[in-house]
Amino acid sequence: MSNQIVIAGPSSQGLAVNLANYLDVQVYATENKVFPDGECYLRIDIENDTVLEDADVLIVQTTGANAAGDQNQRIMELIMMISAAKRAKASKIRVINPYFAYSRQDKAFRPGECLFATEVLKWIERAGATEFYTIDIHAETIFDAVDIPTFNLDPMEILAQIVKDRNVINPIVICPDKGAYERSRAFARYLGEDIPVVQFNKTRDVKTGEITMEGDIDVNGREVIIADDIIATGGTMARALGIAKKAGAKSIYAVGTHPLLIKNATYKLLKAGTTEIIGSDTIDSIAMQASMAEVIGKAIKKN
């Protein structure tokens, strides 16, 4: 009998259940709330601590923002789950953090900034995590900050299959900036042989965050796919979409592993001319069409 147990964090309940079904193991929910003074409370919904003792515990919790726009609460909940499993003497504590909050704060661009992505990862290790899994992290370099095994899982094959199911003809993949090129290249390979990848030139003002983008492409009558890791406010994606639309694209698919879709991002993308927004269940959103349960499950079985 397997001693693996899946814990469904407050922000990843569907993905956790799907993962438990894939692995054919027991899954437990969590109870959480916020006290009047703002402190978080969380407990794993078990009868007694012996359920976790000597178990291989898989904690599934994305750290995208909650309904109140607070990803910090999600991080606190994750630390609490790790701490509870450690106190109950779990033999392994494998953290599955599908979307890693603060991942884009991996570099210091201005004096006085911190590398907060590495600090969050250190918290997770110090709380008691023995392994760390995430999906399509913004920069793998932050893994160097910890000693536990870390795994960055590739979602592109499953996302590409969603697009293939749309029966796209003569597609072309657009890379919105230099940093996304390898991701776009991987997506194109999964989409089919000899699918071209075109890279746009993007610059961002480090003080204002203002984006400028340039691209010269011939996509007249072609189906365009723009693949990126995170769709947050939709600014980068919308600009790339606008260039492709103006160049005569027949249809345009906005593909993002983590469809945060903050504020009016969905409006921006649709207004810019996207045919469809496609994302995964690393984030609960209207765009989640691809489940990462199998990708995670395979990695867990391998390790």
N, C-alpha and C positions, 0 to 999 in steps of 0.2 A: 504493500500500500504506500502511495506517495506521501511524503511528509511536507509537500509544498502547499502553501496557503497563499491566496491572493487577498490583499486588503484593498478595497475600493475607496480611494480617497474621495472627499466631497466633490472634487472637480473632474473626476474621470470615472464615473460610475459605469457608464455604458461600455467604455473600452475595457475596464477591469473585468466586467462580467464576460465579455467576448473573449478576453484572454484566458480566463478561468475555464470557459467552455472548450477553448482550443487545447488547453493543457489537461483538461479533464480533472480539475482539482477543485477544492472547496473555496468559496469566496465569501468574505465577510464585509459588511458595510461599516460605516463610521457614523458616530453621532457628533455633531458640532454645533457651536453657537458662539455668539459674541456677547460678553457681559456688558452691562451698562457703561462701565468705565473704558470699554474698548478692548479689553483683553480677550484673547481667543481661548476657546475650550474645545477639546476633542478627545474622544475615547473610541477605541475599536470595539465594535459591538460583539463581544464574546462573553460567555458565561463565566469563565475564569481564566487566569493567566496560563494555565497548563495547556490550553489550546495552542499557544505560541511557543511553548517551551520546546527546545531542540528542533523547531520547525524551520524549513527553508521559506522565509516570508518574502513575498513579492508585493511591494507597496507601489500602487499605481496612483500617481497624482500629478496632473499637469499644473504648471504654475502660471498659466494665463490668467488675466484679470477675471475676477468674479463679477456678478451682476452690478456691483457697486463700483466697478473699475479698480479693484484693489488686489493686485497680484501679491502684495506683501502678506496678506492674510493666507493666501495659498501656500506661501513658503513656510509660514509659521505652522500651518496644519501639517505639512510634510515633515518638518522637524519633530513635531509632537508624535506623529505616527512612528517615526524611526525610534524615538526615545522610548515609546511604550513597548515596542517589539524588543528593544535591547533590555529593558527592565525585566521583561518576561522571559529572558534568556533564550531568544531565538538563536538557532545555530548559524543562519545566514540572514542578512537583511539586504535584499536586492531592491534598490530604488529604481523605479521606472518612471522617469520624469519626461513625458513625451515632448512637451514644449518647455524649454528651460528659460525662465524669466531672467532678464538682465544679460542675456547672452551677447547682446550687441555692445555692452559696455566692457569690451575685452581689450580696448586700447585707450590710451590717454592722448587726446588731441590738443588739449589746452592745459596750461599750468594749473595745478591745484586739483585736477581730476583724479579719480581713483579707478582701479581696475576691478570694478565691483563684481563682474562675472566670476572671477576666481574666488572672491570672498564667499559668495553664496555656495559655490561648490565645496569649499573648505568646511562650511557649516554642516553641510550634508555628511561629509566624511567624519567630522568630529562628533556628530550626533550618534554615529554608530553604523552607518551604511557600510556594507562589505563589498558591494558592487554598485555601479551606476550605469544606467541605460538611458539614452535619449534618442530622439529622432531628428536627423538633419540639423545639427547644432550649427549656429552661425560661424563659430571658429573653434576647431578642435584644439587649438593651442592652449586653451584654458585647462585642458586635462593634465597638463604638466604640473599643475599646482597641487595635485593630490597623489597619494600612493596607492589607492584602491584601484582595481581594474575598472576601466571605463570603456563604454561601447557607444559609438555613434552609428545608428542604424539608418540604412538607405531606404527611403520611401519611393524613389523615383520609378521603379518598375511597376508598382501598383498604381501610382498616379498616371503613368503613361498608358496603362491598360484601360483606364477610364476614358482617356482621349481616343484610344484606338477603337473602343466600343462605339464611338460616335461616327465611325467610318470616314475619317478625314482623308481627303485626297490631296496629293501634292503638298504636304505640310512643310512648314519651315519653323524652326525654333528661334526665338529672339531672346538674347541674354540682355537684361536691362542695365547691367554694369559689369565691370571687370571682375568683381568679387564673386559673381554668380556664374562665371563661365564654366567651371568644372561641373557644377550642378546641372546647368543647361545641356552640357555635352553628354552627361550621363543620361539625362531624360531623353535626348535625341536618339541615343543608342538603343534604349528600350523601346522607343517608338518605331524604329525600323532602320534598315541599312541605308547609309548615305543620306540621312536627313541633315540638311545644312543648318548650321548654327551661326547667327549673326549677332555680334556684340555692339551694343550702343555705348556711347561715352556719357557717363554721368558724373556730375560734380555736386557737392553739397557744401554750403556755407556752414562752417563749424560753429558759428555764433547763432545764426538765425535758423539754421536747418533748411534753408531754401534750396530747392533742387533745380538744376538745369540739366537737360539731356539733349543729345544730338544723335541722329542716326540717318544714314542714307541707304535705303534698301529698295529693292524691286520685288514687291509682293503682290502685284496686281493680279487679282483673281485667285490667289493662293489662300490656304488656311493657315493661320498663324497661331502658334502656341508660345506664350510667355511664361516661363517657369522660374519661380523664385522660392526662397525658403519661408519668408514671412511676408504676409500682406497685412500691414497694420492700418495706417490711415489711407492707404491706397494711392498715395502720391506718386511714388516711383512707377508702380504698375500702370496707373492712369496715363502718365506721360508717355510711356512706351506704347500703350494701346493707341493713344492719339496719333503717334507717328505712323504706326502700322495702318491705322484706319485711313489716314490721309494719303498713304501710299497705295491704297486700293485693295487692301486685304478683303477677301471674300467673307471670312469669319475669323474671330479672334477668341481664343480660350485663355483665360487668366488662371494659371495653376499655381497654387501656393501650398506648401506642406502645412504651414500654420496659418489658417485663415482667421486672424484676430478680428479683422473688419471693424475697426474702431470708428465710432461716431458715424460719419456719413460715407464711409469707404465704399460700401455697396453701391450707393448712389453715384459716386465718382466713377467707378468702374463701368457701370452700365451706361452712364451718360457718355463716357469716353468711347463706347462702341463695343464692349465685350459681348460675345455671344453667350458665354457661360463662365461662372466662377467655380472652380473645382479645388477642393481642399480635402484634408484628412481629418480624422477624429482625434488628433492631438489637441485640438481645441473644439469645444462644443459651439458650433455655429451653423447657420443655414447652408454653408458651403461644404460641410463635411460629407463627402461621398465615398471616400476610401478609408477602410478600417486598417489600422496598423497592428491589430491583434495577432495576425499570422506572422508578420515581420518580427514582432517582439517575441512571440512564442518560439519561433525557430531559434532565435538567439539564446533564449533561456535554455532550451534543450541542448544546444551546442555547448553551452558553458556549464 
